[in-house]
Amino acid sequence: DYYNNHPFCGHTKTQSFSLAHNGMIHNDKTLRRSHSLPDTKIETDSYIAVQLLEQEKEINLQTVKTMAETVQGSFTFSVLRDDS
């Protein structure tokens, strides 16, 4: 299913970004409930990182750090933002 393929595109109020993830996130379902995030066609644990970042006004070092400290597991994220 192509919905689950990386990278995932995301959007904040001011920026677009792409995110790729390697690893495993253990608390994605818990975070989806606790942050009242909508269900999507994307079933991979990685997408919770996109949804958490989309709640921010912009993508910067602090918002990526906050997201990475919120998820639990073992992971590496690559985040590219569109600054045009």
Sequence and secondary structure as in RCSB ss.txt:
>XXXX:A:sequence
DYYNNHPFCGHTKTQSFSLAHNGMIHNDKTLRRSHSLPDTKIETDSYIAVQLLEQEKEINLQTVKTMAETVQGSF
TFSVLRDDS
>XXXX:A:secstr
 GGG SSEEEE SS EEEEEEEEEES HHHHHHHTT    S  STTHHHHHHHHTSSS SHHHHHHHHHHS EEE
EEEEEEE  
